[in-house]
Amino acid sequence: MNEFLSQFSGMNYNRTGEFSEMSDIPDASPASDSDSRSTSARVSERSVGIIASEHETELDRGYNKRKLVRYGVIGGTVIMVAIFLYLIVSIFNQITVKNFIGTSINDAKTWGITNKVSIEIESVYNNGFDSNHIIAQSQDSGKKIRKGSVLAFQVSLGPDPEEIIKLPEFESMNTTQIYAWKDINKANNVNVMQENSDEVEINQFIRKDFSNPSITEDNYTRKDGLLIYMSKGQFEKNITVPDFRGKFKREVDTWARQNKIDVVYLENSSGNIPKDCIISQEIEVGVKIAQNTKISFVVSTGKAVIMPNFSKMTKEEATTQEDISVTVKTQYSATVTYGKMISQSVPVGRQFTDETVKVFVVYSEGRPFMDDLVGKSEKELPAYFYDFTSKGAAITYNITYVDSSESKGQVTWMSIYNQYVEMNTCVEIRVSRGNLSVNLITEGS
């Protein structure tokens, strides 16, 4: 045991558990706290009689400091690299916002797709920007935003179509002023038409027409149609009138359509100008006229058929007329003597250019004359009296059947015969029953 303890005599046991020889403690100036603690340890170790080993180990007093410095450098480097990488990623992941105000929303959508930025749209009516153009944006131009961000835009729908527009007094405005008013008020459905006028000065108001009768100056909105007519002044007289006499009407129509001439046609018959050809024209050949000038032309209807006076003809002569189809009738009359004309269906002197002209002429049969019908058969009476009624005489008859030796159905007596009668005469007629013999009548007599 003593021998074991003697091995530690003069030795120093360090903190690592190893033994070393004790060296003399040198005299030194006051040391730091760490040096004092080392010295105290060595003194304490010597006091317990620990024997130093054969090898001497020197303590590195700056090791911990260098270790801390090394870790600090490494940590700082890592932080700097991380910051650098973050800055690099941030720079490449940022986009500079452009100024889209006044441009089409389609341009902003294309930019958003290219730069992976979501586009949000709010549509509002606006008089200052055209439809589908950007009014405002949520981020100012030049500002940097990250990819994947949302950029909001306020987009114009154009002017409000339902807005009521107060109409000015167009009568006091010229063409330039009306166009300026239209642009200021965004009245896109107002159209200005210019037309020539002989009465209104150039560029002055002529009239206005609304697209719907229900629209008035008080309820006119931007969506409603309005047509304003302004004067272009008088037409220039630069159209030469040709000679159309003897030419067909269709040639006049073509010329008038090409030169915007207002044509009026009058008709007249002609014996030497073919049908549908020009007989005469209002304005002389070679005269200069302007557009919208009105010209009248006389057009031939061909050779005319003039209705004659049939009262100066007999009914035989009436049926021999050329170019006229004449139908002759006769009629009893109490006032018109026999053979004279009572009426004709077409007035005298009327002109016709048709190939066939029809006319009905009635001549008088005079007063009706009643023949002696005694001895006639009863069956002949209807036809005889029908001739009166068909010619305008309302003559009738009554039949009385009597006992007689005459043949059955034979007229034996009549109240009026062999004389002129009135237009509404009624004749009494007796007809035999044929039931008596001649001998019986003789004996009775």
Backbone torsions as a table, in degrees:
resi	resn	phi	psi	omega
1	MET	NA	-45.2	178.2
2	ASN	-64.8	-38.7	178.3
3	GLU	-63.7	-38.5	179.4
4	PHE	-63.4	-44.3	-177.9
5	LEU	-70.2	-28.8	-178.2
6	SER	-67.1	-20.2	178.9
7	GLN	-68.4	-23.7	-178.1
8	PHE	-91.5	1.0	-178.9
9	SER	-67.3	130.4	179.2
10	GLY	71.8	14.3	-178.6
11	MET	-109.5	154.3	177.0
12	ASN	-117.1	128.2	179.0
13	TYR	-97.9	112.6	-177.1
14	ASN	-82.7	177.6	-173.4
15	ARG	-70.6	-16.8	-178.8
16	THR	-85.5	-3.9	180.0
17	GLY	92.9	5.5	179.6
18	GLU	-100.3	153.8	-179.5
19	PHE	-101.7	143.0	176.5
20	SER	-143.6	159.9	-179.6
21	GLU	-70.9	148.8	176.0
22	MET	-84.4	131.1	174.3
23	SER	-103.3	159.5	179.4
24	ASP	-62.7	140.4	-179.0
25	ILE	-79.3	114.2	-176.9
26	PRO	-74.1	152.2	175.1
27	ASP	-76.5	131.7	-177.2
28	ALA	-146.3	163.9	174.6
29	SER	-69.2	161.4	-179.3
30	PRO	-50.9	129.5	-177.2
31	ALA	-99.3	173.8	178.0
32	SER	-69.8	172.6	-178.6
33	ASP	-60.8	-36.7	-178.4
34	SER	-69.5	-39.1	179.5
35	ASP	-68.0	-35.8	179.5
36	SER	-65.1	-39.2	179.7
37	ARG	-67.3	-35.3	178.5
38	SER	-67.7	-40.1	-179.6
39	THR	-65.5	-42.6	179.5
40	SER	-63.2	-36.3	179.6
41	ALA	-64.9	-44.4	-178.9
42	ARG	-64.6	-39.5	179.9
43	VAL	-64.7	-40.4	179.6
44	SER	-64.9	-39.2	-179.1
45	GLU	-67.3	-39.6	179.3
46	ARG	-65.1	-36.2	-175.8
47	SER	-65.7	-26.9	179.6
48	VAL	-87.0	-2.3	174.4
49	GLY	80.2	31.4	178.5
50	ILE	-78.6	130.4	-176.9
51	ILE	-87.5	130.9	-179.7
52	ALA	-69.2	151.3	177.6
53	SER	-78.9	178.9	-178.0
54	GLU	-75.9	-22.7	-178.8
55	HIS	-104.1	143.7	-179.4
56	GLU	-105.9	128.4	178.4
57	THR	-109.9	129.2	-179.0
58	GLU	-100.4	130.3	-179.6
59	LEU	-77.5	126.2	177.3
60	ASP	-83.1	102.2	-175.3
61	ARG	-72.7	-20.1	-177.9
62	GLY	-99.6	6.5	-175.4
63	TYR	-61.0	-49.6	-177.4
64	ASN	-62.5	-35.5	-179.8
65	LYS	-66.9	-44.3	-179.8
66	ARG	-66.0	-34.7	179.5
67	LYS	-63.1	-43.6	178.6
68	LEU	-63.9	-39.6	179.3
69	VAL	-63.7	-42.8	-178.9
70	ARG	-61.9	-45.1	178.5
71	TYR	-63.8	-36.2	179.1
72	GLY	-65.1	-41.8	179.3
73	VAL	-63.9	-45.3	-180.0
74	ILE	-61.5	-46.9	-179.3
75	GLY	-61.9	-42.2	179.3
76	GLY	-63.3	-39.8	179.5
77	THR	-62.8	-43.7	179.1
78	VAL	-60.3	-43.9	179.8
79	ILE	-63.2	-42.3	-179.6
80	MET	-64.4	-41.6	178.4
81	VAL	-63.2	-42.6	179.7
82	ALA	-62.4	-44.0	178.1
83	ILE	-62.4	-42.2	-179.2
84	PHE	-62.3	-46.2	179.2
85	LEU	-62.8	-39.6	179.8
86	TYR	-62.3	-42.3	-179.7
87	LEU	-65.3	-39.9	179.4
88	ILE	-62.5	-48.1	-179.6
89	VAL	-62.7	-41.7	-179.2
90	SER	-63.2	-41.0	-178.6
91	ILE	-63.8	-45.4	-177.6
92	PHE	-75.5	-15.4	-178.9
93	ASN	-99.7	7.2	-179.6
94	GLN	-107.2	147.3	178.5
95	ILE	-126.5	140.3	176.8
96	THR	-88.3	125.1	-177.8
97	VAL	-72.1	132.5	177.4
98	LYS	-88.8	166.2	174.5
99	ASN	-89.0	105.6	-177.3
100	PHE	-98.9	-2.8	-175.9
101	ILE	-62.8	128.2	-179.9
102	GLY	91.8	-7.8	180.0
103	THR	-99.1	169.6	-180.0
104	SER	-72.1	144.9	178.7
105	ILE	-64.3	-24.3	177.6
106	ASN	-63.9	-35.0	176.7
107	ASP	-64.5	-41.3	179.5
108	ALA	-67.1	-38.6	178.4
109	LYS	-63.7	-42.8	178.3
110	THR	-62.2	-43.7	177.7
111	TRP	-61.8	-41.0	-179.6
112	GLY	-64.3	-41.5	177.7
113	ILE	-64.2	-43.3	-178.5
114	THR	-63.7	-38.5	-174.4
115	ASN	-104.5	11.9	176.2
116	LYS	56.6	47.9	177.1
117	VAL	-118.2	130.3	179.3
118	SER	-77.4	137.5	-177.0
119	ILE	-111.0	126.0	173.4
120	GLU	-112.6	141.8	-172.4
121	ILE	-126.1	134.8	169.4
122	GLU	-120.5	119.6	-176.3
123	SER	-98.0	130.9	179.7
124	VAL	-139.7	154.3	174.3
125	TYR	-75.3	140.4	-178.1
126	ASN	-155.8	131.9	-179.1
127	ASN	-83.9	-18.1	-174.7
128	GLY	-87.6	-15.8	-177.4
129	PHE	-127.1	145.0	176.6
130	ASP	-68.9	161.8	179.9
131	SER	-58.8	140.7	178.6
132	ASN	68.6	18.4	175.5
133	HIS	-107.9	148.6	-171.8
134	ILE	-80.5	130.6	178.5
135	ILE	-93.5	-44.1	-177.7
136	ALA	-149.6	160.0	178.3
137	GLN	-134.6	150.3	-172.9
138	SER	-73.3	-23.5	178.6
139	GLN	-119.4	136.2	179.9
140	ASP	-67.7	153.4	177.1
141	SER	-65.9	143.1	-178.3
142	GLY	92.3	-16.0	179.7
143	LYS	-77.6	145.4	-179.4
144	LYS	-96.6	133.8	176.4
145	ILE	-129.7	159.2	-178.9
146	ARG	-83.9	152.0	172.8
147	LYS	-62.4	142.0	-175.7
148	GLY	92.3	-6.8	178.1
149	SER	-72.4	170.3	178.0
150	VAL	-110.8	129.4	177.5
151	LEU	-118.3	120.0	-175.7
152	ALA	-99.2	143.2	179.7
153	PHE	-129.6	145.7	169.9
154	GLN	-103.3	118.8	-171.7
155	VAL	-113.0	140.2	-177.9
156	SER	-79.3	135.3	169.8
157	LEU	-91.8	4.8	-174.3
158	GLY	84.7	-173.6	-179.6
159	PRO	-65.9	150.2	179.4
160	ASP	-69.3	116.3	-177.6
161	PRO	-68.8	-20.5	-177.8
162	GLU	-88.9	-2.6	-177.8
163	GLU	-70.9	131.1	177.1
164	ILE	-75.3	129.0	-178.7
165	ILE	-108.1	127.8	177.1
166	LYS	-77.5	121.2	-178.4
167	LEU	-83.8	135.4	178.4
168	PRO	-80.0	-179.8	175.1
169	GLU	-84.5	93.1	-177.4
170	PHE	-62.7	-25.1	-178.3
171	GLU	-59.9	-27.8	-177.6
172	SER	-98.9	7.5	-176.6
173	MET	-111.9	150.5	174.0
174	ASN	-96.9	-179.7	-175.1
175	THR	-61.7	-42.9	-179.7
176	THR	-62.3	-42.1	-179.4
177	GLN	-66.0	-36.9	179.5
178	ILE	-67.8	-41.2	177.0
179	TYR	-63.5	-38.6	178.8
180	ALA	-65.2	-43.2	177.3
181	TRP	-61.8	-40.5	179.8
182	LYS	-61.9	-43.6	-179.3
183	ASP	-67.3	-41.2	-178.1
184	ILE	-64.8	-40.4	-176.3
185	ASN	-92.5	4.2	-179.5
186	LYS	51.2	40.7	-179.8
187	ALA	-85.8	74.7	-173.6
188	ASN	-70.6	-19.0	179.6
189	ASN	-92.5	8.6	172.9
190	VAL	-94.2	120.6	179.7
191	ASN	-114.0	137.5	-179.8
192	VAL	-106.1	121.5	178.5
193	MET	-112.1	138.8	178.3
194	GLN	-112.1	132.4	179.1
195	GLU	-139.7	153.7	-179.5
196	ASN	-72.9	148.1	179.5
197	SER	-150.0	135.9	176.4
198	ASP	-85.6	-10.4	-174.5
199	GLU	-110.0	-31.1	-176.1
200	VAL	-103.3	136.5	-179.6
201	GLU	-66.1	158.0	-177.8
202	ILE	-61.5	140.5	179.5
203	ASN	66.5	19.0	176.6
204	GLN	-109.2	157.1	-174.6
205	PHE	-68.4	136.0	175.6
206	ILE	-106.8	-56.3	-179.1
207	ARG	-166.4	169.7	175.0
208	LYS	-134.4	146.3	-179.6
209	ASP	-131.7	124.3	174.0
210	PHE	-81.3	151.6	-177.1
211	SER	-73.0	-16.5	-178.1
212	ASN	-139.8	137.0	-178.8
213	PRO	-60.9	-23.5	-178.8
214	SER	-77.6	-11.1	-178.6
215	ILE	-85.8	133.1	177.1
216	THR	-129.0	176.9	178.0
217	GLU	-65.6	-24.9	-176.6
218	ASP	-82.4	-27.3	-176.9
219	ASN	-116.9	18.0	-178.8
220	TYR	-69.2	128.2	176.8
221	THR	-114.8	168.8	-175.9
222	ARG	-62.8	-27.4	-178.1
223	LYS	-79.2	-14.8	-175.7
224	ASP	-78.7	148.7	179.2
225	GLY	-87.0	141.0	178.2
226	LEU	-144.1	129.5	-179.8
227	LEU	-114.8	120.6	-178.8
228	ILE	-110.8	126.6	-179.1
229	TYR	-101.4	126.0	178.4
230	MET	-118.9	150.3	-174.1
231	SER	-80.2	137.8	170.4
232	LYS	-100.9	7.3	-178.5
233	GLY	83.0	-170.9	-177.6
234	GLN	-75.5	151.9	173.7
235	PHE	-71.1	148.0	175.2
236	GLU	-79.3	135.7	179.1
237	LYS	-82.6	88.2	-176.1
238	ASN	-130.9	17.5	-179.6
239	ILE	-112.0	123.5	-179.1
240	THR	-90.4	131.6	-178.7
241	VAL	-80.7	121.6	177.8
242	PRO	-79.6	176.8	176.0
243	ASP	-95.9	108.0	-178.4
244	PHE	-100.5	1.7	-177.2
245	ARG	-64.0	128.0	-178.5
246	GLY	85.8	-6.6	179.5
247	LYS	-95.2	160.6	-176.9
248	PHE	-72.9	153.3	-179.0
249	LYS	-59.4	-34.5	-177.8
250	ARG	-62.5	-28.8	177.1
251	GLU	-68.2	-36.0	176.6
252	VAL	-66.5	-41.3	179.9
253	ASP	-60.1	-43.8	-180.0
254	THR	-63.5	-47.1	179.8
255	TRP	-62.3	-44.3	-179.1
256	ALA	-65.1	-38.6	179.8
257	ARG	-67.7	-41.2	-178.8
258	GLN	-69.1	-31.0	-175.7
259	ASN	-107.4	5.9	177.8
260	LYS	56.1	53.4	178.1
261	ILE	-105.9	137.9	178.7
262	ASP	-88.4	116.5	-174.1
263	VAL	-109.5	136.9	174.9
264	VAL	-120.8	129.5	-178.7
265	TYR	-107.4	134.9	170.5
266	LEU	-115.9	151.4	-176.7
267	GLU	-115.3	145.9	175.6
268	ASN	-158.4	151.1	178.8
269	SER	-79.8	157.7	178.6
270	SER	-151.9	135.7	178.6
271	GLY	-81.1	-19.8	-176.8
272	ASN	-121.5	-9.2	176.9
273	ILE	-101.1	123.8	-178.2
274	PRO	-60.5	160.9	179.0
275	LYS	-62.4	141.5	179.8
276	ASP	69.3	18.1	174.1
277	CYS	-108.4	156.7	-175.7
278	ILE	-78.3	127.7	175.8
279	ILE	-88.2	-45.3	-179.1
280	SER	-154.2	165.0	178.6
281	GLN	-134.1	149.6	-173.3
282	GLU	-69.9	-44.0	-177.0
283	ILE	-99.3	136.4	-175.8
284	GLU	-66.9	157.8	179.3
285	VAL	-64.1	135.6	175.7
286	GLY	91.4	-9.0	179.7
287	VAL	-73.1	139.8	178.4
288	LYS	-86.2	130.4	177.9
289	ILE	-131.2	168.2	179.9
290	ALA	-107.8	168.4	176.1
291	GLN	-58.9	152.3	179.6
292	ASN	68.9	7.5	174.0
293	THR	-68.5	140.5	-179.5
294	LYS	-97.0	127.2	178.8
295	ILE	-127.6	138.0	176.3
296	SER	-107.0	141.7	177.8
297	PHE	-126.2	143.4	174.6
298	VAL	-98.4	122.1	-176.2
299	VAL	-106.7	137.8	179.9
300	SER	-75.5	135.2	173.3
301	THR	-99.4	10.9	-178.6
302	GLY	90.7	-172.7	179.4
303	LYS	-67.2	131.1	-176.1
304	ALA	-91.8	144.3	171.1
305	VAL	-104.8	120.4	-178.3
306	ILE	-99.1	128.3	-177.8
307	MET	-69.2	121.7	-178.5
308	PRO	-79.5	173.3	176.2
309	ASN	-95.2	105.4	-176.4
310	PHE	-76.6	-8.9	177.4
311	SER	-70.0	-16.7	178.8
312	LYS	-95.6	9.8	-179.7
313	MET	-124.0	157.2	169.0
314	THR	-84.0	166.3	-179.8
315	LYS	-66.2	-25.8	175.5
316	GLU	-70.1	-41.3	179.0
317	GLU	-67.9	-32.5	-177.7
318	ALA	-62.3	-34.0	-176.4
319	THR	-80.1	-1.8	-177.3
320	THR	-105.6	14.1	-177.5
321	GLN	-73.6	138.0	175.8
322	GLU	-84.8	149.4	177.5
323	ASP	64.4	5.9	179.0
324	ILE	-132.9	132.9	174.8
325	SER	-94.0	109.5	-174.8
326	VAL	-106.3	126.6	173.1
327	THR	-109.0	119.0	-175.8
328	VAL	-103.6	131.9	173.6
329	LYS	-125.4	154.5	174.0
330	THR	-116.3	152.0	-174.4
331	GLN	-152.7	141.5	176.0
332	TYR	-69.5	146.9	178.7
333	SER	-149.4	137.6	177.7
334	ALA	-84.1	-11.9	-175.5
335	THR	-116.9	-28.9	-177.2
336	VAL	-98.7	127.9	-177.6
337	THR	-71.6	162.5	-176.8
338	TYR	-58.1	134.6	175.3
339	GLY	90.1	-12.4	179.7
340	LYS	-85.7	153.9	179.9
341	MET	-76.9	132.8	174.3
342	ILE	-89.1	-46.0	-178.6
343	SER	-160.3	161.2	169.3
344	GLN	-135.6	143.2	-171.1
345	SER	-73.4	-21.4	-178.9
346	VAL	-116.7	130.7	-178.0
347	PRO	-60.4	151.5	178.5
348	VAL	-66.8	137.8	175.7
349	GLY	90.4	-9.5	179.3
350	ARG	-67.6	140.2	-177.6
351	GLN	-100.8	142.5	178.8
352	PHE	-132.3	142.1	175.1
353	THR	-115.5	1.6	176.9
354	ASP	-70.6	154.4	-179.6
355	GLU	-65.7	-34.6	-179.1
356	THR	-124.5	124.0	177.3
357	VAL	-113.9	127.8	-178.5
358	LYS	-107.8	140.3	177.8
359	VAL	-146.7	144.1	176.4
360	PHE	-110.5	126.0	-178.9
361	VAL	-120.6	133.6	-179.6
362	VAL	-114.5	126.4	177.0
363	TYR	-110.8	156.0	-175.0
364	SER	-85.0	139.6	170.3
365	GLU	-94.0	0.2	-175.8
366	GLY	77.2	-162.5	178.2
367	ARG	-74.0	148.8	179.3
368	PRO	-69.2	141.3	-179.9
369	PHE	-115.9	127.7	-178.3
370	MET	-93.9	118.1	177.8
371	ASP	-79.5	166.4	174.5
372	ASP	-83.2	114.2	-176.0
373	LEU	-100.8	4.7	178.8
374	VAL	-62.3	133.6	-177.1
375	GLY	93.5	-12.5	177.7
376	LYS	-78.7	156.4	177.6
377	SER	-79.8	149.2	179.7
378	GLU	-58.9	-31.1	-176.8
379	LYS	-70.0	-15.0	178.4
380	GLU	-84.4	-14.3	-174.2
381	LEU	-65.7	-45.7	-177.6
382	PRO	-57.4	-45.2	-179.0
383	ALA	-64.9	-38.3	-177.9
384	TYR	-64.9	-47.1	-177.0
385	PHE	-76.8	-25.7	176.0
386	TYR	-62.9	-33.6	178.5
387	ASP	-59.8	-35.0	176.7
388	PHE	-67.0	-50.4	-176.0
389	THR	-67.2	-35.0	179.1
390	SER	-67.5	-19.0	180.0
391	LYS	-109.9	21.2	170.6
392	GLY	92.5	2.3	178.8
393	ALA	-101.3	124.5	-177.5
394	ALA	-89.8	62.9	-179.1
395	ILE	-96.2	129.8	-179.0
396	THR	-124.6	174.2	179.0
397	TYR	-147.2	155.0	175.2
398	ASN	-122.2	137.1	-178.4
399	ILE	-108.4	134.3	172.7
400	THR	-121.4	126.3	-179.6
401	TYR	-89.3	131.3	-175.1
402	VAL	-128.3	156.9	173.5
403	ASP	-71.1	131.6	-177.5
404	SER	-160.1	152.5	175.2
405	SER	-85.6	-5.8	176.8
406	GLU	-68.7	161.6	-179.9
407	SER	-56.3	145.5	-179.7
408	LYS	-62.1	133.0	179.2
409	GLY	87.4	3.9	-178.9
410	GLN	-92.0	139.4	177.3
411	VAL	-71.4	123.6	-179.4
412	THR	-105.7	-17.4	-177.2
413	TRP	-164.7	149.3	174.5
414	MET	-145.7	148.7	-173.9
415	SER	-73.8	-32.7	-178.3
416	ILE	-133.2	133.7	177.8
417	TYR	-162.0	157.1	179.7
418	ASN	53.2	48.6	178.6
419	GLN	-162.8	159.5	174.3
420	TYR	-74.6	141.5	-178.1
421	VAL	-124.3	168.1	178.5
422	GLU	-75.1	166.6	-174.5
423	MET	-69.0	-17.2	-177.8
424	ASN	-126.5	37.4	-177.9
425	THR	-75.1	145.4	172.8
426	CYS	-115.1	126.9	-175.3
427	VAL	-106.8	131.9	175.3
428	GLU	-90.2	131.2	-177.1
429	ILE	-132.5	137.3	175.8
430	ARG	-109.3	137.9	-178.0
431	VAL	-124.0	136.6	-176.2
432	SER	-72.8	140.1	171.8
433	ARG	-82.2	-19.8	-179.9
434	GLY	70.6	32.4	-173.9
435	ASN	-105.8	3.0	179.0
436	LEU	-115.5	146.1	176.4
437	SER	-93.4	164.8	-177.0
438	VAL	-69.0	-41.6	-178.3
439	ASN	-60.6	-41.9	-179.7
440	LEU	-63.8	-36.2	179.3
441	ILE	-69.5	-38.1	-178.9
442	THR	-65.0	-47.0	-179.8
443	GLU	-62.5	-37.1	179.7
444	GLY	-68.2	-30.7	-177.9
445	SER	-74.0	NA	NA
